[in-house]
Amino acid sequence: MSQLTEQEPGLLRESSVDYRDPEKGRAVRTMFAGIAHCYDRLNHILSFNRDKAWRRIAVKMTTVPAGARILDVCCGTGDMALAYYAGGIKSGGQPATISGADFTPEMLAIARPKSERVRAGIAWLAADTLQLPFPSNHFDVCSVAFGIRNVQDVSAGIAEMTRVLKPGGQVVILEFTQPKGRLMQRLCRWYLTRMLPRIGHVLSRSKEKAYSYLPDSIALFPGPDELKAIMEARGLKDVRFRLLTFGLVSVHIGTKRS
Ligand SMILES: C[S@@+](CC[C@H](N)C(=O)[O-])C[C@H]1O[C@@H](n2cnc3c(N)ncnc32)[C@H](O)[C@@H]1O
């Protein structure tokens, strides 16, 4: 992780979340509680609506057996779980049982009515990704979209996601990453450090500087190869990844070893 910080020294900005702080979980929860009301709108605006396509692609890349049990962690306002629901409807297969877990109740409060509106029957629960209240070997798919970067210990979070999976089940991680080319890196740095925090602060009025935290957390997150190595070290095999939108986002998928 420190490698990325050295590569991109200009990306780090002051935010109210300290990554090395064991209390990071509480700060992250407070921050998301403060922006829950406008999270979806800002997501769509700041990503130029690409966030919906990114989730759809991740769902398409997942192998979902008939009648699968799916768990989406750090589910926030529920769009990834809802994308699995929509993907299941399109494929016309036996419907999956879908659960969404997040430790910020304010985010879940937005997710619930959204799924009720489409009668998705998704079970929402307040839970920490580092301590999931499920038995081992239970789910066929455990996904996380733009969430694992926020978990205090990324590797431990992936280990916990893997624990609740059945052998042969898949962990799916959709996350921001730093693009490779110089030009894209510059453009990305300009957008993330100059534009996004300003638009984000104005529209969200976040006291916790949530939209300065975003570029910081991306800068500190492992690159695609490093993330793949972490997944392999945590019990996943056949780990592959695909880069999306000029390498700004990655989808990693790995299968739990038997
Ligand atoms: C950027 S949002 C992503 C929401 C959603 N998955 C999406 O695709 O938009 C990150 C979410 O992760 C949650 N989160 C962060 N750390 C967590 C943890 N340790 N356990 C559970 N949820 C966590 C936050 O509460 C927040 O809702």
The ligand as an SDF file (V2000), in Angstrom:
LIG
                    3D

 27 29  0  0  0  0  0  0  0  0999 V2000
  -18.6250    3.7770   -0.6440 C   0  0  0  0  0  0  0  0  0  0  0  0
  -19.9310    2.9430    0.2060 S   0  0  0  0  0  0  0  0  0  0  0  0
  -20.3520    1.6660   -0.9460 C   0  0  0  0  0  0  0  0  0  0  0  0
  -21.8160    1.3380   -0.9430 C   0  0  0  0  0  0  0  0  0  0  0  0
  -22.3090    0.3670   -1.9830 C   0  0  0  0  0  0  0  0  0  0  0  0
  -21.6920   -0.9210   -1.8740 N   0  0  0  0  0  0  0  0  0  0  0  0
  -22.1870    0.8850   -3.3920 C   0  0  0  0  0  0  0  0  0  0  0  0
  -21.9240    0.0960   -4.3110 O   0  0  0  0  0  0  0  0  0  0  0  0
  -22.4070    2.0790   -3.6250 O   0  0  0  0  0  0  0  0  0  0  0  0
  -19.0490    2.0690    1.4480 C   0  0  0  0  0  0  0  0  0  0  0  0
  -19.9230    1.4260    2.4720 C   0  0  0  0  0  0  0  0  0  0  0  0
  -19.1110    0.5460    3.2430 O   0  0  0  0  0  0  0  0  0  0  0  0
  -19.6130    0.5510    4.5620 C   0  0  0  0  0  0  0  0  0  0  0  0
  -18.5470    0.0040    5.4350 N   0  0  0  0  0  0  0  0  0  0  0  0
  -17.2800    0.4610    5.5880 C   0  0  0  0  0  0  0  0  0  0  0  0
  -16.6090   -0.3270    6.4520 N   0  0  0  0  0  0  0  0  0  0  0  0
  -17.4570   -1.3020    6.8320 C   0  0  0  0  0  0  0  0  0  0  0  0
  -17.3470   -2.4270    7.6920 C   0  0  0  0  0  0  0  0  0  0  0  0
  -16.2010   -2.6940    8.3470 N   0  0  0  0  0  0  0  0  0  0  0  0
  -18.4140   -3.2320    7.8430 N   0  0  0  0  0  0  0  0  0  0  0  0
  -19.5830   -2.9700    7.2010 C   0  0  0  0  0  0  0  0  0  0  0  0
  -19.7680   -1.9060    6.3900 N   0  0  0  0  0  0  0  0  0  0  0  0
  -18.7160   -1.0910    6.1970 C   0  0  0  0  0  0  0  0  0  0  0  0
  -20.0040    1.9860    4.8150 C   0  0  0  0  0  0  0  0  0  0  0  0
  -20.9400    2.0780    5.8670 O   0  0  0  0  0  0  0  0  0  0  0  0
  -20.5900    2.3700    3.4500 C   0  0  0  0  0  0  0  0  0  0  0  0
  -21.9740    2.1900    3.4280 O   0  0  0  0  0  0  0  0  0  0  0  0
  1  2  1  0
  2  3  1  0
  2 10  1  0
  3  4  1  0
  4  5  1  0
  5  6  1  0
  5  7  1  0
  7  8  2  0
  7  9  1  0
 10 11  1  0
 11 12  1  0
 11 26  1  0
 12 13  1  0
 13 14  1  0
 13 24  1  0
 14 15  1  0
 14 23  1  0
 15 16  2  0
 16 17  1  0
 17 18  1  0
 17 23  2  0
 18 19  1  0
 18 20  2  0
 20 21  1  0
 21 22  2  0
 22 23  1  0
 24 25  1  0
 24 26  1  0
 26 27  1  0
M  CHG  2   2   1   9  -1
M  END
$$$$
